[in-house]
């Protein structure tokens, strides 16, 4: 049986104010939101705790799939993760994940939209890899 690290994936929904975080298990194809973080320097603790085999970063584009300023910033974030942690970093199209996250959270008292968006990214990654 492979160890937990070989199955665990962390996903990030990059934002200027917060970074949504989710964790999932590759074998099960399931993902769960974690607490959003505010700074890159909070990521090493997540890497140490979850010992992921890979990372996923949302790649924002326009509704038509065109790149814009946040696309560049998310790509910079992904490259920074690759350099710092020496892990593979997959990019996943994140169009409409925030809208879907808000829809899932409708009526919830606390709305961790950023981390639910990261959860959706990871679920999409698992679906596309299957």
N, C-alpha and C positions, 0 to 999 in steps of 0.2 A: 504494500500500500504506500503510495507516495506521501511525503510529509506535507503538513499544512501549507508551508511556504510555496510548494510547487503548485498549489491550487488557488491560493489567495491572490486577488487582484484589488488594487485601490484605484478609485476613479476620482477625478477632480473636475468640478465645474468652475473654471476660472472666472473671477470677477474683480473689479477694481476695489470694491469695499470688502467683499467676502469671497472665500473659496469654498464651495460646497464639496463635501467629501462623502464617499460611499465605499463600502467594502463588499466583496462578493466572493463566492466560491465557484470556480470554473466548472467543477464536476456537477454541481447542482444547478448551475445557471441562475442562481439567486443572488440578489444584492440588497443591502440594507443601508439606509442613510446613517451617517455619523454626524457629529457636531461640526458645523462649518468653522473654518479658521479665518483669521484676519491677515496672517503674515506667512511668508514662505518659510521663515525660521521655525515654524511650528510643525513642518512636515517631517523632519528627522524623527521626532517622537512617534509619529504615526508609522513610519517605515520600521522603526525598531519594534513597536508593539505588534504590528500585523505581519511583518516579514513577507511582503508580497513578492510574487514571482514576476510581476509586470505591473505597469501603471496605464491608466487610460485618461486622456484629457479631451474634453469637449472642444470641438473646432467650430466656432461661431461663423456663420455666413449669412448673407441676406436670404430672403425667401427664394430668390432665384439661384442661390448657390454661389453668389459672388463674394469675394473677400472684401474686408473692410478693416478699419483700425483695430477692432477687437480680435479679428482673425490673427493679425500680426502679433498682438500682445499674447494671445493664447499660445501661438506657435513659439514665441520667445519663452514662455513659461514651460512648455513641453521640453524644449531643448535644454533649459536650465535643469529640469528634473533628470534628463538623460545624463548630463554632465556630472551632476552632483551624486546621483545614486547608482549610476551604472546599471540601470534596469531598462528593459525595453519599454517604450512609451508609445502606445497606440493612440491615434487621433480618431475621434468619432464625431460625425456630423451632429451638431446639437441644435439644429433648427427645431423650434417649437418645444424643446424640452421644458423650458420655464413655464410655458402656457399649460402643458400637460401636468407639470408638478403642481401648479396652482389649482388646476382642476381636481387633482387627487386630494388636495388638502382643503378643499372647500368645506367650511364649517369647523375646521380644526382651530383650537384656541391658539396654539403656537404654530407658526407656519415656517418650518425649516425649508423654504423653497429651494435654496441653493443646494442643499444636500439631497433633497428628493430629485432635483435635476441631475445630480451626479449619479444617483441610483438608476435613473432612467438611461443615462449614458452607458452605464455598466451593463444593464439588462440588454440594451441594443447591441453592445459589443458581444455579449454572449450569444445573442440571437444570430448575428452576422457570422460568428465563428462556427456555428453549428453546421 
